[in-house]
Amino acid sequence: MTVEIIKNARKPLCVFGLLDSEKGNAIADEMLAWIKPNYTVHIVRHDGKQFEQPALRYMQELCKKTNRPCLYLHTKGACFRDELSEKVRRMWREQFTDGSKYFEAVKGSKPRVAAPIFSPEGKSWYNGFVANAAAMRALPDIEPDTFRWKFERLFLNRDDIERIGILDTVRHSDVWLYNNY
């Protein structure tokens, strides 16, 4: 794992998990074009053996250290490229180019995480999200391992962390995502 920091004075923080592969770097070029102007970006390059967990661990440490909220994104589709991955990246671009509504939603000292979509069961869909430092402190230390679904379960059934879905809850379905992105 290596980390590159693209500083952008007084901009919100973003941790960007980059699968260091040909496909991952191509997706990173696409995404960084809209991320870099709007955030101080911490690019966490990794080999994918522990999925996105090294970048999530870095984000947790960064939030604790800076006491600031942070956006988390990754090279969605770098392990496999399909139509859904491209649609999710398009949604992320639309939602996070100006992510102010997400950062506004997590303000304060209460542990909060905001994502475009949270299912009624509390699961984060497609794992682009903003968390405040209190939320990242409330989680146990993220220790990378090879369990694929570890991230998706981080915020599941956590009464101590408020989960905020920004998009209209009526639209929370794969059908909606496929039809609209």
N, C-alpha and C positions, 0 to 999 in steps of 0.2 A: 504494500500500500504506500502510495506517495500522495502528498498534498501540495497543491499549488494554490496560492491566494491571489485573487485579482481584486485589489483594493479600489474602492469607489467611495470616497469620503461621504460620511453621513447617510449612506444608503443602508437599507435593511440587509440582514445577513441571509445568505443562501448557502446551504451545503448541497453540492451536486455530486452524486455518486456516478462515476464513469467506469463502465466495464471496459478495461483496457484491451480492446480488440479492434480489428478493422471496422466492423459494424458499429461497435460502441463509439469509436472516434468519429465516424461519419454522423451518427446521431448527435453526438456532443457538439459538433460544428453547427448543426441545425439549431439546437437548443440554446447554445451559448450566444448565438447572434441576438436573441431577445433577452436573455438573462443578464449578460454582462453590463449593459447600460443602466440597469435598474437595481443592482444589488452589489454588495461586497461578496464575491463568490469564493468559496472554499471548494476547490475541485479535489475530490478524493478518488484517485485512480486505484482500481483493485482488479484482481484476476477473476472474480466471480465465484470462486470456490466456496465462499461464505455468503454468497448472494450479495445483497446490499447492506448487510450488517456492519461491515467496517465503516461505511459512510454514516450510518445511523449512530454508531458508537461515537464517531468524531463529532457529530451534531450534538449529541447529549453532553459531551465534554465542553464543547464550545458554548452552549447555552448556559451551563453551570458557571463557566469561567467568566463570561461577559455579562451574565444576568440579562440577556437580551433574547427576544423571540427570534426564530429562524425558520426559513422556508427550506423544506427538503424536497429535492427532485432527483431523478436518476435517468439514465439512458434507457428509457422504456422501449423494449423491443430489441435490445442488443443481443439477448440470448436467442431470441427467435423474432423474426420480423413478420408481423401479420397486420391485417387491416385494423384490428382493435388497438394495437399499440400506437399506430399512427394517429388514430382518432383521439386516444388519450393524450398524446403529446399536443395535439391541436387544442384540446380542452385546456390543458395546462397553460399553453401560450395565451389563450383567451382569458384565463382566470388569474394567472400569476404575472403577466407582463407588468401590470400595475396591481400588485397584490395587497394594496392598502386595506381593502375590506377584510382580508384575512388577518393582517397584523392588528387592525382595529378590534377584531373579534376576540383576540387573545390578550388584550390589554388587561393590566391589573395583576394582583398577586395570587388570585385563584388559579390553580392548574387548569389550563385550557389548551385545546388543540382544535384547529379549524381546517377543514378539507372541503373540496367541492362537494363531495358526496359521502355521507355516512348512512349506512343502511339502518333500518329501524332496530336491528339487533346490535347496533353500535360498531359494526365493522367498518373500517375505512376502505373505500373502494379506490383502487388504482394508486394508492399510496403517495400522492403528492399532497403535502400538508404544511401548515405553519403551527409550531408549538411554542408556547412561552417557556421560560426557564423553569417556572414552578412545575409545569407538566413533566419536563424532562428530569427534574429532581425527584418527582413522585414515582417514576419508573425505577425498577431495579437497574443496576448497571447493565448496559447492553453488552453482552459478551458474545462476540461472533462465534457461530457454529454452523453446522451444515444443515440445520433444520430449515427447510424452505419457507415455511409459513410463520416463522417466528415474528417477523415484522407485523404481519396482519393481526396478530394476537396481542400486540403491545398495549393497545388502547381498548381492547375488548373487555366489556364487563367491569370497567374501572369506575366505581362510584366516586373515587377521589379526583377524577379528571373529567372536566366538562368537555364533551365532544360536540362540536358545532359544524353542521353541514350548511354550506353557504348557498348552494343551488336549491331551488324549490323542491321540497321533499316529495311532492306528488310525482316528480320525474325520476325517482330513484329506481331505475331498472336498467338492465343490460339492453333491453329493447330501445329504451329512450336514448341511451348512449350510442348504440349502433345507428339509430335513425337520425341523430342530430349532430354527430361529430364525424 
